[in-house]
């Protein structure tokens, strides 16, 4: 029994720290958090960009931190958290501390992390598993597999011109429409670009994806919620006379996609693990962050 308690205490021994580099407040709070963790005899793995911004040379790549850390603190906004959680193994929890604007995915406010640090390290926070997307590009110079936590978006580079898109669900052709693009979002991403484009908010544990056209040219094209077990194929059939079409992942990574090239989107078998305070509630977050129900 004593050995079991000791293992629980040591579960979070190697701690990764990633900050939103342009934010002086995020860097300041990272320094305070590091000192507090060192006092508790934790090993610190600091992100290379964060270390450089602090004038240090001991930083590690985020990919390495994801592999080696037992827990990663992300001090910034949703964008910083997405850049980490997109590739972090399911076995490595990520705890967001909001030092940004919205912080919808963050578990704590900036003033709470030091106050609740012992509770976090003792395993007092719950794990929130969020499914990600796997995206396969069939051909062209960017052929390969990619991952997203929020969404995969096929969109025009020149927004003022519309393109023709084709959609397959479960291998069956279901739609062909003209518009600015199409979003495939997870339940996590349903409160991001999908929401701005008129798509529905999905409860995080639903086994579903949402397919949302961006500014379709006809009224018949509406958002569609589909089972997450079905793969979704996206193609651009015609990009007009101007710029081409890009695939963007989580609003952060992107590349051009050729005419006729398929982007096959499916739910990943690997989930991102976000740490949440035990009292946190999804509907409370919707009300606080997005004024839902107000």
N, C-alpha and C positions, 0 to 999 in steps of 0.2 A: 504493500500500500504506500509506504514512504517513497519507494522508487517511482511509482506512478505519479505521485504529486510532484516529484522533482522533474520528471520528464515534461509535465504540463508547464512548469515554471520556465523551463528552458526551451519551450517550443519556438518562441521568437527570440532567438539569440543573435542571428545575423540580420541586421536591419538595413534595408536600402533606403536612401534619401534622394528624392528627385524634386527639384524646385522649378517653378516658372521663372526662368532666368531674367526676363526684363523687369520682374517685380522686386523692388528693393525690400518690400515687406516679406515676400516669400523667402528671400535669401536670409533676412534677419531671423525669421522664425526657424528656418532650417538650422542656423547656427545654435540657437537656443535649444532646439530639440536634440541636436547632436550632443551637446554638453550634458543634457539630462539623461540621454541614453548611455553615454560613457560612464556617468556616475553609477548607473545601474549595471555596469560591466557587460554591456552589449557591444558586439563587434559592428562597426559602421562600414557600409559600402556606399560611397557617394557617387552620384552620377557625374560623368565627365564634364558635361556642360555646366552643371551646378558648381563643380569644383573650380573650373576655369573662371567662372564669374566671381568666385570668392578668392581668386589669386592663388589657387592651389594646383598641384600637379599630380594628386593621388586619385584622380577620378577614374571610374570604370565605365564601360559601355552599358547602356540600358539592357541590352541583351544579356550581358554577363551578370548584371545585378539580378535580372529576372531568374536566371538559372541558379544563382548561389544564395540569394537572400531567403529568409524565412518569412519576411514581411517587408513590404515596400510602402513607405509613406510618400505621398505625392502632395506637395504643397503648391497650390496654384488653382487653376480653374478646370473646367471639364475637358478642355483641349489637352492640357498637360496630362490629365488622368488617362484620356483615351490613348495617348501616345505610348503609355506604359502598359495599360491593361490589354491592348490589342495583341501583344505578343507574350504576356506573362503566363507561365504554366498555371493550370488550375490549382496546383498544390501551393502556389505562392499567393497569399491574400494581398490585396492592394487597399490601402486606406487613404481616401482623399481628404485633404484639409483645404477648405475653400478660402483661397486668397485671391480669387478672381471676381467676376461679376455675378454670375448666376450660381454656379456650383451645384447643379442639379444632381450630379452623381457623387458628390462629396459626402462623406459620412459625418464630418465635424466642421464647425466654424473655427476660425483661426484662434479664438480665445479659449477653446475647449481642449486642444490637443495636449498641452502640458498638464492641465488639471486632471485629465482622465488617462494619463499615460500608464500609470500602474494598473488600472483596470484593463487597458488594452493588452498590455504585456502578460497579464494573468489569464488571458483568454476570455475576458468578459464580454467581448463584442461578438455578434453573430455573423455567420458567413452568408453572403447573398450571391448565389450562383447566377451568372448571366451568360446565356448562350451567345456565341459569336457566329460570324458568317465566314465560310470558305468560298473564295471566288477563283474560278479557273478560266484563264484566257486560252482559247484553243489554238491560235496561231499568231503569226506576226512577231515583231521584235520584242514584245512584252509577254510572250507566251510563258505561262507558269501559273503558280497558285499563290493567292494572297489572302489576307485575313482582315476582318473588320469587326468591331464591336457594335457600332451604331448602324452603319448603312453602307451600301454600295450604290453609287449614283452614276448612271450613264446620261451625259448631258452635252448640249451644244457648247462649243467654245465661244461662238458669237451668239449671245443671248437674243439679239434682235431678229435672228433668222430661225425658223423652225426646221426640224428634221423629221424623218419618218422612222419609227421604231416598231419592232416586232417583239412580242412576248410569248414565250412558251411556258406552260406550267405542267410539271410531271411529264414532259415530252410531248404535250399536246399544244398546238397553236391556239391561243385564246384571244389575241388582240394584235391589231396593227393600227397605229394612230400617228398623227402628226402633232408635234409639240416641242417643248424645250428639253424634255428628258424624261427619265423614269427613275424612281427611287425604290430600292428594296431595303426595308428596314427591319431590324430585330425589335423585340418588345422594348429593349433599352433605347434603341434609336427612334422609337415611335414618338418620343417627346422632343426630338431634334428637328432636322430638316423636314422630315415627314409631316410633323405638326404644322410647320410654317407653310407647307404646300397643301394643307387642307386634309391631311390624313388623320385617322383616328389614333387615340392614345390606347395602347394595349397594356394590360396588367403584366408585370414582369415575368410571372411564372407561367403564362399561357404558352402552349406549344404551337406558336403561330408566327408568321411573318406578314408584313403588310407591303403591298405593291401600290405605289402612288405615282400617277402620271404628273409631270410638271407642266403646268399651263397647257393642257391639251386643247386642240383647236375645235373640238366638238364637245357638246355637253354630255355625250354618252359615256365618255371615259371617266370613271370614278375610281377612288381607292378601293382596293380589294384585299381582304384578309384571307390568307390561305394557310393550310396546315404546314408546320415547319418541316414535315417529312418530305414535302414535295420540292424537287429542284426547280429553279426558275431560270429560264434561258432568256437573255436579252441580246438583241442585235440592232444595229442601226442600218437601215436599208438605203437611206438617202440623206445626205448632209447638206443639200442645197449647193449654192454656188460659192459659199464663203468658207470659213474655217470648218474644221472637222469636229469630231466628237471625242470626249474624254471619259474615262472611268475614274471616279474619285472615291477613295475609301476613307470613311470617317471625316471627310472634309479636309484631310491632311496629306494623303498620298494620292498621286494621280498620274495618268499617262494617256496618250492618244490611243484610240481604238479604231481600226480600219473598218471600212464599209463591209458588212457581211460577217465580220468576226464575232463569234459568240462569247459572251460573258456568262458563264454558268454559275449561278449563285445557289448555295445550299447551306443549311444550318450546319455549323461545325460540331464535331463530336466533342470538342474541347470548350469548356466554359471559362470565363473570367470569374475570379472570386473577389468580390468587394466586401470589405468589412463594414458593418453597420452597428451603431449603438443598439443595445437590446430594446430600447423604447421606440426606435424609429418606425415609421409607418408610411407606406407609399402614398396614401391619400393625403396625409398631412403634408408630405413633400410637394404634392401637386398643388395643394392650396397655398403653401408658403411661397413656392418658387414661381408658379405659373398662374396664381390667383384662380385656380379651378374651384368652382362652387361658390365664388365670392358674389 
